[in-house]
Amino acid sequence: MNLSLPAWVYSNAEFFSLEKEYIFRNTPQLVCHESDIPEPGDYEAFTFLNRDIFVIRTTAGEIRAFFNVCRHRAHRLLREERGNCGNRIVCPYHAWSYSNSGKLAHVPYLEEYDGMSVADYGLIDVPFEIFQGFIFICLESDHRSIADWLSPIANELDLYRLPDVVSIAERTRHPVRANWKNGADNFIDALHVRVAHPGLNGLLNKTYGITAASNDVFRLEGQVKDILGKSELAQRYYECLPDVPHLPDSHQKSWLYFLVWPNLMFNLYPDQVEFMQFLPVDEHNSLIRYGTYALPDDRPAMQEARQLNIALNIEVGDEDMSLISSVQRGMENECFTQGPLGRNEIGLLGFARRLRQVLPVSTKAEPPAEGEILSLNLAMLASKDA
């Protein structure tokens, strides 16, 4: 019988430490799109695993990524999530200032710092790559290339002309008391849509399901067909959605979803696209982060479709946060250890298999003794490689 991941891996601090080291330190994270920072001095800040980072467009028009930490006393430099700092980044603690290309530009009382070379104290670079217009950072310089990581979905991403999209909604961030894996599990659990999402199910009229799953990518899709149920949002969206000239017939009415291991999602609709991340905070908490983009299109029908899409997805998002919070509570109850998975639960089976490959200690139904999880996982990895 196929079993889910054991409940203890969703709330164990030592296991979460392993995830940070073995999964997330080498996994690229999407920060924003190039179009989010079009002008010199435009920046977007991003926090991941307690690391403060920002990407910025320099005066020369280049994009750079830096740790958001002053080289003097480690104060955070840019306190807003998005903004424009002009030509200078000024620390709010002691007024050290940096050019928007990261060079240390001014130090008050410089003469008091014996032997200090200003050239040695520029901002610390963060490795980054740009793929289809989206800017990804990684904490490790030897990370897997973005093009390789996203290659299984590159052909379908191409259809949506992602380098040309612009943001059409405010960046949203939702803290949720749920382990990041519960968010990912829920995203690729195609069966729950018919039960827990009446509006979305009505829009896709029971066509929604997982269509492919590889080691790193899960593809889910539904088609906007005759509306089922009583969702006014779904009915209005169905009626007003116009043709999209750049999409093939197969994608004109498609709501297409990808989860790319471990925590990145692309939601691709005829009218707009979204990225979504489940950012781990600790073993009990996550931050769900969304960005919504579209190609310029002034047609009234398209504008209406986009607003209805956003409203529908707010509804679905609220439903999902309630679901995964409830699952998290249940998994922290000693009465639950593991649940059975059906053959049709392809996403949950694949995600569990992928985690067990990276962290084989997660095959244990019960948590190892405190302080032994790291050593046991190392031994299991060594045995697997032998």
N, C-alpha and C positions, 0 to 999 in steps of 0.2 A: 504494500500500500504506500502511495506517495504521501509524504508528510510535509507540512509547512516548516519554515524556520522555527526553532524553539522560542518560546516567549522571552526567555532570559536575555537573548541578544538584543532585545528592544529596550532594555532598561538597565544594562550593566555598564558601569563606568569603565571597568578595565577593558571590556570588549570595545567600547567606544574609542578608547585610546588606540587600540589596534586598528580600527577603521580609519582614524585620522592618519596613522602612519602608513598603512598598507594600501589604502584606497584613495584618500583625498589629497595627500601631499603631492601626488603625481598626476592628479586628474585636473585638466583644464576647467576653468570656471568662466562662464560668460558674464561680462560686466555690462556692456551696452553695445550699441550700434555706432558706426562712424558718424552717422547723421545726428546722433545725440550731442556730439561735440564738434559742430561745424566751424566755429570761430576760434581764433587764437585766445587762449586763456580759458576756454570752455573745459570743464572737467566733470567726471562722475566718480564718486567715491564708492568703495565697496569693502565690506568687512566679511572675512571668511576665516573660520577657525581662530578667531581673536586676532587675526592679522588685518591691519588697516592699510588699504591700498587705494590708489586713484589712478585713473587714466586721464590724459590731458592732451589738448592740441597746442603745440608750441607756436611761438611767433612765426617760425619758419613754415608752419603748416603741417609739421610732422606730428605723429601720435607717439606718446611715450607713456610708460607705466612706472610708478614709483611706490615705495612704501610711504604711507601717509604719516611719517614720523620725523620730527625735527632731529637733526644731528647734534643738537646741543644738550637738551634735557629730556628728549623722547616725547615731547608733547605732540598731540595730534595737530596737524597743520590745517587741514581743510575740514571744517566741522559740519558743513552742509552736505547732503547727498549729491546735489548737483549745483552747478553755478559757473560763474566766470570770475577768475582771479586777476584778469588783466595780464600785465607783464610780470608781476611779482606775486610770489606766495609768501605771505608774512606770518610767522609764528605768533599766535596770540599770547604766548607766555613771556618771551624775552625779546621779541621783534627781530630775531634772525630772519633774513629774507632770502629767497631763492628765485632765480629766473624760472619762467615756465618750462624751460628745458632742463631744470634740475640743478643748475650750478648755484653754489652759494654766492650770493651777490652782495650781502651787507651783514656785518656783525657789529652791533653797538659795542663800543669800548674795545675794539679789536686789539689795541695796543696792550691791553691787560693780559692777553693770551700769549704767554711766552712761547716762541717757537712754532706757533700754529700757522699752517699753510691753508689758506682759504680753499685752494684747489683740491685739498684732501677731504673736504667735508660737504660735497654735493649730496643730493638725495640718492638713496639706494634704488637702483633699477629693479624692476620686477619683470621676469620673462613674459612676453606676450606674443600672440599671433592674431592676425585678422583673417577670418574665413567668411566669405560671402557677405562682407560688410560688418560682421559681428566681431567684437574685440574680446578675446579670451586671455585671461592671465593664468599662470601656473606658479606654484610655490617652488617647484624644482625646475632647474634649467634643462635637465635631460628628459623632460616629459615627452610623452607620445605626441607626434605631430597631430595638429587639429584635422588636417586633411585626411590623414589615415584613420583617425578616430571616427570621423563622420562620413567616411567613404561609403558605407552601406546605404546611406540615405542621400548622398550628394545629387544623384540624378533627379530625384523628386524635388529636392530643395531648389534645384536649378529652375524648375517650372515657375517658381513664385518670385523670381527676379529680386532676391533678397538684397543684393547690393544697392538697389534703388529705393528701398522702402524708407519711410520716415515714421517717427513716433506719432501716434494719434490719441494717446491717452497717458495720463500720469503713471509713472512707475508705481506699482503697488507692492507692499510688503506686509505680510500677515503672520505674526507670531502664532504658533499653535503648539499646544501641549501634546506633542506626538513625536516619537522618534522618526527620523528622516525616512527610514525604511517603510514605515507604515504609510507615509505619503506616496512613495514609489509603488508599493504593493497596490494601493488603492487605484492609482493611475492605470495600471496594467491589468486590473481586475475587470474584465469586460462584462462579467455576469451581473454585477451590482447595478448597472445603469438602468436596467428594466424595472428594478425594484425601488431604487433610492433616488432616481433623477427623473421625475415625471415630465418635466419640461424638455430635457435633452432627449429622453426616450421618445417623446411625442414628435419631436422634430425629425429624428432619424428613423422613426417608425420600425423599430426592432431590427434595423439593418446593422446596428453597431456590433463590432466584434474584433477580436485580435486576428490579424491576417498573416502575420509573420513574426518569428522570433529567432534571432541568432544569439550568439554568445553575448553580444554587447548592445543589440538593438531590438526593440519591440515595436511593431507597427500595428496600429489600431485604426479602423476606419468605419464610418457610417455615411449613408447617402441621405440627403434631404429629399424626402419623398412625401406622399400624401400624409398630412399631419394626423397623428393619433392622439386622442385625449383632448383636453380643454385648455392647453397653454395658449394664451393670447399672444405672448411673445413669439412662440414657435410659429403660429399661424401667420402673423404679420411678417416675420422674417421670410418664410416660405413664399409668400405672395410678392414681396418687393425685391427679392434678390435678383439683380440683373445678370446678364451674360458678362463673362470676364474674358476679354479678347485674347489674353496671353495664355490661358489655360486650355488644355485639350478637353474634349468632351467628357472623358473619364473623371475629370477633376472639377467640372463646372458646379456640381452639387455635392462635392465630397467634403466631409469634415474628417481630416486626417491628423493622426496623432502619432508622435514618435517619443519613446523614452530611450535615451542613450545612456547606458550604464556609466556611472551609478545614479546621477541625480539631475540630468538635464532633459527637458522636454521641449519639443517643438509642436505647437498646435497650428495646423495649416488649414485655413478656411478659404473659400473662394474670394471673400471680401477683404480679409486681413490675415495676419499671422501673429503668433505669440511665442515668446519663449517663457519657460517656467522652470524654476529651480526649487528643490527642497534642500535648503542650506542647513546642515546640522549645527545646532547650538550646543547641546550636550546630549546625554543619553535619553533624556525625557522630552526635549524641546527642539523645534525646528522653526525656520523662517521660510515661508513660501513667498517667492519673489516672481513678479510677472512684468513683462514688457510687451506692449501691443503696438504693431506697426502695420503700415499699408502703403501701397503705391498711390501717388496723387491721383484722385478721381473725383471730380466735382459733380458728377451726376446725382441728382436728389435721391434716386432710388438706392444708389450705392451708399450715400451718406446715412440714409435711414437704416439700411441693412447693417451697417457697422455699429450704429448705436444699439440696435436690437441684439446683435451678437454680443456686445459688451454686457448688456443687461442680462441676457441668458447665462453668460458665463459667470457673472457675479452670483446669480442664483445657484448655479452648479457648484461654484467655489464655496459658498456658505454651507451647502449640503455636505460637501466633501470634508470640510473642516470639522463639522459635527461628527461625521462618521469616523474619521481617523482618531479624533480625541476619545471617542467612545471605545474604539479598539485598543488604544493605548491604556486606558483605565482597565480594561478587561485583561490585558496581558500582564499587568502588574498585580493581578489577583492570583493567589497561589493555586486556585482551582484549575487554571489553564496552563498547560505545558506546550502542546502542539495540536494542530488540527489536521484532519485528512484533506487532501487536495484531489479533485477529480481530474481526469485526463483532459477535460476541456478547459481547465484553469491553466492555460499555457503560459500566461505571463507570470503568474505566481510560481509555477514550477521552474521556469527559466531563471527568474530572479534569484530564487533560493539556490539553484544549482550554481549560478555565477558567484554568489557570496561564499558558498562552501568551497569553491575552487580557490578563492583568495585567502579565506580565513577558515581552514578546515576544522578549527575548534568549534565552529558553529554547527557541526554535525552532532554534537553532544546534546542530548535531550535535556539534561540537567546542567546547571552551571558548575564548572570546576571549582575547587576550593579557592577562597579568596587569595590572591597573590600568585596563583598558578596558571592563569589563563595565558599569559604571554609565553611562558616556557613551554606549556603544552602545545600551543599553536606552532611554535618554532620546531618542536619535535615532530609534529604531524606534517609540517611542510617538508622537513628533511626526509622523512620516511617516504613521502609522495615522490620526491625528486630522486630518491635512491634507485 
